[in-house]
Amino acid sequence: QPTAAAYPYYPVGNTDKFTNRYYFMELPVSILWQINHSRNLPLFWESGASFAYLVSSNALHYNTQSSAFYKDGGKINKFQANLATALLVGLPIRGIKLQAGPQIQYGLTSLQNDGATGQHLFYGGLRVILLPGKTKK
């Protein structure tokens, strides 16, 4: 059986697993507010926006007429605008300020530039900020 990489179209029903990957270069801008004034366990809320440029992708798209997946780099919107927010807890560890907590990011721009779909990128994960320097006592 030929490998999927050798053909531009991939039939439906194949048992191979595939993950679409998107590689962005991103310029984030955010504001960090301290919610409480605890020295032992400070809480922070971060909100911001970012602008991203798609450097590369291996994404497959589905064609309903041919019932097949195909690659087309021109279908993906290369410029993305995003909003992000995070709730962080401050952890002073050996003179280093560490902030960590959950973060979500939502893409305001549609993922595909053909206008046919309303797909937007969504990210949820752990944000970690490491600030070198002495902590205030």
N, C-alpha and C positions, 0 to 999 in steps of 0.2 A: 504494500500500500504506500503511495507517495506521501511525503510529509506535507503538512499544511503550508509551510514556509515557501514551498516551490510554486504555489499557485496564488493568484490574486483573489480568488473566491473560495469560500469554505462552506461546505454543505451543512445544513442543520442536522442534528442528531448524532453528531460525532461525539465520542465519549472523551475526547481530549478536553482538559480544563484549560481555560484561558482567562487571563486577567488584563483588563485594559489598564494601561499605565500612562500617566501624564506627568511630564517633567516641566516645572515652571521655574522661572527666575522671578522673584517677588520683591517688591519694595513696600514694606509695611510702615505705617505711621500709627502710633497708639498713645493713649493717655492712661496713666496708672493712678488710681485714687486709693488712699488708705482708708478703709472702712472703720476700723477701730484703732485705738491708740495703745494697744497692748505691746509691751516690750518683749514679752515671752513668745507670743503667738499672734503677730499682726496679720490682719486680713486685708487683701487688696482686691480691687475690681479693676480690670483692664478692658478698655474698649478701643476699637480703632478700625482702620480701613487699610486696604492694600491694593496695589495694582500689580498685575502679574502678566508675564509674557511666556507663552508656551514655547519651550525650546525644542521638545520632541515628544512623540507619542507613538504607541504601537496599537492604538484603539481600532477595534473592528466595528463596522456599522452593519445593520441588518436591512436587506432589500426585500420588501414584501412580495414583489412580482416574481423574483427568482428564488425566493425562500433560501437565501444564502447570505453569509456574512462576507464583507469585503473591507479592504483598507482604502481610505481616502483621506489623506492629510489635509486636503482643502476644505473638508466639511467642518473642521474644528475651528472655533473662534480663538485666534491666537492671543487676543488681549482680554483679560479678565479683571473685573472690579469686585472686590470682596469686602464684607463686613465681618468683624471678629469680636468676640468677647471672652473673658476668662475670669475665674474666681481663684485667687492665689492665696496661699498661706506662706508667711515668711518664716524661714528656719535658719537662724544664725548658727553656723557650724564652723568652728575653729577660725574665726575671723573673716569668714566668707559669708556674704548674704546670699541665701538660696531662697527662691520663691518658686512654688510648684502648685499646680492645680489643674482642674479640667478646663478645656478651651473648646469653643465651637467657632466655625467659620463658614459663612454662606456666600456663594458666588452670586452677585447681582446680575452678572452678564450671562446670557444663555451659553451653554457649552458648545452648541452647534450654531454655525452662522447661516444655515439654510432657512431659519425661521419656522420650520415645520414642527420642531419639538420645543418643549419648555423645560429642557433638562438644565439643571444648575448644579455646580459642584457644591458638595457639602462635606465638611471635615469635622470630626470630633476626636479629641485626643488629650494627651497630657502636655501641658506647657511647663517648661522649666526655664527659669531665668537665673543665671549665675552672675553675681556682681562682685568682682574682686574688691578688696579694701577692708578696712577694719570696721566692725560693727560698733555702734555707739552704746556705751553702757550707762 
